[in-house]
Amino acid sequence: MLKEGSIVRAVEITQKNPKSWIFKLEKKGEKSTHLGRIDHDKILGQNYGKVISLIKGEVLLLKPSPRDFLRSFRLKTQIMYEDDCALACSVAGIGNGMKVGEAGTGSGALTSFLAWNIAPDGHVYSFDINEKHLKNAEQNLQMTGLQDIITFQVHDIRETFEVPALDAFFLDFSTPFEAIDSISPNLIGGGHLICFIPNWGQVEQTVKIINQSKELKLQQVFEINRRDFTINPEKHIMRPKFRSIVYSGIIIHAIKILSEH
């Protein structure tokens, strides 16, 4: 049931290019759209999935996902695409109650996926050397309602840092191989290190450092790609789109191992 403080995504009901709006419900609140005003008081007590009528159309009330939040973020940096974020979380088995770290916060795209998956009992420790990027990410994450389980810190992750033992750490910046030695001591046994790398030239250096480490064991290296399709059942058309995100980057996955001694 929707109540005060619930996060709602209202989606225009139309066949082509529907618009959507994400907002937090407040008593006596309202959201202006080109279809008309959404009165918060009229949807308090309703359920997700409800269709409501406005002056110029209808909208569907949904619970927003990290993918939806990301599309509403104010972007200051190049971000990991939503498919990359979801895949990275899946590889590391991210779930409720886990403590995870990331470096290269940027606009907070991966941060939102991590927080969504570890909520409500886990915690995300997010590091970036650019204070302006962190402040923008904090503002973006306000709309998710997950900001209380995220700690942002201005820090060069290549230098030592202190956090509780982490289940996983995610690196999304240009030289991840420079930070591996400072991160591995903070991982639990069996903890995951995920590096997202957009350029092949950095893969060899990163893998080399992982293989030299006595605390990490390389698991897999793979490319991420995607092909979108245009589908028109009436005309029996299904073909790849001419413009789509075919390639986004490479994921390197390693595991923290414990010595017998």
C-alpha positions as CSV (number, residue, x, y, z in Angstrom):
1,M,0.0,0.0,0.0
2,L,1.3,3.5,-0.9
3,K,1.9,5.7,2.1
4,E,3.7,8.9,2.9
5,G,7.3,8.5,2.0
6,S,6.7,5.8,-0.7
7,I,8.7,6.3,-3.9
8,V,6.4,6.2,-7.0
9,R,7.1,6.0,-10.7
10,A,4.1,7.3,-12.7
11,V,4.2,6.1,-16.3
12,E,2.1,7.6,-19.1
13,I,-0.1,5.1,-20.7
14,T,0.5,5.5,-24.4
15,Q,1.8,3.2,-27.2
16,K,4.8,5.3,-28.2
17,N,7.5,6.9,-26.1
18,P,5.7,7.1,-22.8
19,K,7.0,9.7,-20.3
20,S,7.5,8.9,-16.6
21,W,8.0,10.8,-13.4
22,I,9.6,9.6,-10.1
23,F,8.6,11.3,-6.9
24,K,8.2,10.7,-3.1
25,L,4.6,10.8,-1.7
26,E,3.8,13.6,0.7
27,K,0.6,14.7,2.3
28,K,-0.9,17.6,0.3
29,G,1.9,17.1,-2.3
30,E,1.4,17.3,-6.0
31,K,3.4,16.4,-9.2
32,S,2.9,18.5,-12.3
33,T,2.9,16.7,-15.7
34,H,1.8,17.5,-19.2
35,L,-1.2,15.3,-18.6
36,G,-2.3,17.2,-15.6
37,R,-1.5,17.4,-11.9
38,I,-1.0,14.2,-9.8
39,D,-2.5,14.8,-6.4
40,H,-0.5,12.8,-3.8
41,D,-3.5,12.6,-1.4
42,K,-5.6,10.8,-4.0
43,I,-3.1,8.0,-4.4
44,L,-2.1,7.5,-0.8
45,G,-3.6,4.2,0.3
46,Q,-3.6,2.8,-3.3
47,N,-1.3,0.0,-4.5
48,Y,1.4,-0.2,-7.1
49,G,-0.1,-1.2,-10.4
50,K,-3.0,1.2,-10.0
51,V,-4.1,3.2,-13.1
52,I,-5.2,6.8,-12.3
53,S,-6.9,9.3,-14.6
54,L,-5.6,12.8,-15.1
55,I,-7.1,15.7,-17.1
56,K,-5.4,14.7,-20.4
57,G,-4.7,11.0,-20.0
58,E,-3.9,8.1,-17.7
59,V,-0.8,7.0,-15.8
60,L,0.2,3.7,-14.2
61,L,1.7,3.8,-10.7
62,L,4.8,1.6,-10.3
63,K,7.6,0.9,-7.9
64,P,10.7,2.3,-9.5
65,S,13.8,0.0,-10.1
66,P,17.4,1.1,-10.1
67,R,17.1,1.2,-13.9
68,D,14.4,3.8,-13.6
69,F,16.3,5.9,-11.1
70,L,19.4,5.9,-13.3
71,R,17.5,7.4,-16.2
72,S,16.4,10.2,-14.0
73,F,19.9,11.0,-12.6
74,R,21.7,14.2,-13.3
75,L,24.8,13.0,-15.1
76,K,28.2,14.7,-14.4
77,T,30.3,11.7,-15.7
78,Q,30.2,8.8,-18.1
79,I,28.2,6.1,-16.3
80,M,28.0,2.3,-16.4
81,Y,24.9,1.3,-18.3
82,E,22.1,-0.3,-16.3
83,D,22.7,-3.7,-17.9
84,D,26.4,-3.5,-16.9
85,C,25.4,-2.6,-13.3
86,A,22.9,-5.5,-13.0
87,L,25.4,-8.0,-14.4
88,A,28.2,-6.9,-12.1
89,C,25.9,-7.3,-9.1
90,S,24.8,-10.7,-10.3
91,V,28.4,-11.9,-10.8
92,A,29.3,-11.0,-7.2
93,G,26.0,-12.4,-5.8
94,I,25.0,-9.1,-4.2
95,G,22.1,-9.4,-1.8
96,N,20.5,-8.1,1.4
97,G,22.7,-7.6,4.4
98,M,26.0,-7.5,2.5
99,K,28.7,-4.8,3.0
100,V,30.2,-3.7,-0.3
101,G,32.5,-1.0,-1.5
102,E,33.0,0.8,-4.8
103,A,35.5,3.3,-6.2
104,G,34.8,5.7,-9.0
105,T,31.3,6.8,-7.8
106,G,30.8,9.2,-10.6
107,S,27.1,10.1,-10.9
108,G,26.0,7.1,-8.7
109,A,24.7,4.7,-11.3
110,L,26.3,1.5,-9.9
111,T,25.8,2.9,-6.4
112,S,22.1,2.8,-6.8
113,F,22.1,-0.8,-8.0
114,L,24.3,-1.9,-5.1
115,A,22.2,-0.1,-2.5
116,W,19.0,-1.6,-4.0
117,N,20.4,-5.1,-3.8
118,I,21.9,-4.9,-0.3
119,A,18.9,-3.1,1.3
120,P,17.6,-2.9,3.9
121,D,20.3,-4.4,6.1
122,G,23.5,-4.0,4.2
123,H,25.7,-1.0,3.5
124,V,27.6,0.6,0.6
125,Y,30.9,2.4,1.0
126,S,31.4,4.6,-2.0
127,F,34.7,6.4,-2.8
128,D,35.7,9.1,-5.3
129,I,38.6,11.6,-5.5
130,N,36.3,14.2,-6.9
131,E,34.1,15.9,-4.3
132,K,31.8,17.5,-6.9
133,H,31.0,14.1,-8.3
134,L,30.2,12.8,-4.9
135,K,27.9,15.6,-4.1
136,N,26.1,15.1,-7.4
137,A,25.8,11.4,-6.7
138,E,24.4,12.1,-3.2
139,Q,21.7,14.3,-4.7
140,N,20.9,11.7,-7.3
141,L,20.5,9.0,-4.6
142,Q,18.1,11.1,-2.6
143,M,15.3,10.2,-5.0
144,T,15.8,6.5,-4.3
145,G,15.2,6.6,-0.6
146,L,18.3,4.5,-0.1
147,Q,20.7,7.3,1.0
148,D,20.8,6.1,4.6
149,I,22.6,2.9,3.7
150,I,25.3,4.6,1.7
151,T,28.5,6.2,3.0
152,F,30.2,8.6,0.5
153,Q,33.8,9.5,1.1
154,V,36.3,11.6,-0.8
155,H,39.4,9.3,-1.0
156,D,42.0,8.1,-3.4
157,I,41.3,4.3,-3.3
158,R,44.9,3.6,-4.3
159,E,45.8,4.5,-0.7
160,T,44.9,2.5,2.4
161,F,41.5,2.9,3.9
162,E,39.4,1.5,6.8
163,V,36.0,0.0,6.4
164,P,34.3,-3.1,7.9
165,A,35.2,-6.4,6.2
166,L,33.6,-6.3,2.8
167,D,31.8,-9.0,0.8
168,A,32.7,-7.3,-2.5
169,F,34.4,-4.3,-4.0
170,F,33.7,-2.8,-7.4
171,L,36.2,-0.7,-9.3
172,D,35.0,1.6,-12.1
173,F,37.9,4.0,-13.0
174,S,40.6,4.1,-15.7
175,T,43.5,2.4,-13.8
176,P,42.0,-0.3,-11.5
177,F,45.2,-2.2,-11.4
178,E,46.7,0.6,-9.2
179,A,44.2,0.0,-6.4
180,I,44.1,-3.8,-6.1
181,D,46.7,-4.0,-3.4
182,S,44.9,-1.6,-1.2
183,I,41.5,-3.2,-1.7
184,S,42.2,-6.9,-1.2
185,P,43.0,-6.7,2.6
186,N,39.5,-5.3,3.1
187,L,37.7,-8.3,1.5
188,I,36.4,-11.3,3.5
189,G,37.6,-14.7,2.5
190,G,35.6,-15.6,-0.7
191,G,34.8,-11.9,-1.2
192,H,34.5,-10.6,-4.8
193,L,36.6,-8.0,-6.7
194,I,34.8,-6.7,-9.8
195,C,36.6,-4.4,-12.2
196,F,34.7,-2.7,-15.0
197,I,37.1,-1.6,-17.8
198,P,36.0,0.1,-21.0
199,N,39.3,-0.3,-22.8
200,W,41.1,-3.5,-23.7
201,G,44.5,-2.0,-23.0
202,Q,43.9,-1.9,-19.3
203,V,42.8,-5.5,-19.1
204,E,46.2,-7.1,-19.4
205,Q,47.7,-4.8,-16.7
206,T,44.8,-5.6,-14.3
207,V,45.0,-9.3,-14.8
208,K,48.7,-9.3,-14.4
209,I,48.4,-7.6,-11.0
210,I,45.7,-10.0,-9.9
211,N,47.8,-13.0,-10.9
212,Q,50.7,-11.6,-8.9
213,S,48.6,-11.2,-5.8
214,K,48.8,-13.9,-3.1
215,E,45.3,-12.9,-1.9
216,L,43.3,-13.0,-5.1
217,K,42.3,-15.7,-7.6
218,L,41.2,-14.7,-11.1
219,Q,37.8,-16.2,-12.0
220,Q,36.7,-14.8,-15.3
221,V,37.2,-12.0,-17.9
222,F,34.4,-11.3,-20.3
223,E,33.1,-8.7,-22.7
224,I,29.6,-7.1,-22.2
225,N,27.6,-6.5,-25.4
226,R,23.9,-6.0,-26.2
227,R,21.8,-5.9,-29.4
228,D,18.4,-4.1,-29.4
229,F,15.6,-5.1,-31.8
230,T,12.9,-3.3,-33.6
231,I,9.7,-5.4,-33.5
232,N,6.4,-4.7,-35.3
233,P,4.1,-7.8,-35.0
234,E,1.5,-6.2,-37.4
235,K,4.1,-6.0,-40.2
236,H,5.9,-9.2,-39.1
237,I,9.1,-7.2,-38.6
238,M,11.9,-8.1,-36.2
239,R,15.4,-6.8,-36.9
240,P,18.3,-5.4,-35.0
241,K,18.2,-1.6,-34.5
242,F,20.7,0.3,-36.6
243,R,21.7,2.4,-33.6
244,S,22.2,0.6,-30.3
245,I,24.8,-0.1,-27.5
246,V,26.7,-3.0,-29.0
247,Y,29.7,-2.8,-26.7
248,S,30.2,-1.2,-23.2
249,G,33.1,-2.8,-21.6
250,I,34.9,-5.7,-20.0
251,I,34.3,-7.2,-16.5
252,I,37.2,-8.8,-14.6
253,H,36.1,-11.0,-11.6
254,A,38.5,-12.2,-8.9
255,I,38.0,-13.9,-5.5
256,K,39.7,-13.3,-2.2
257,I,41.5,-16.4,-1.1
258,L,42.9,-17.3,2.4
259,S,46.4,-18.8,2.8
260,E,46.7,-22.1,4.6
261,H,49.3,-20.6,6.9
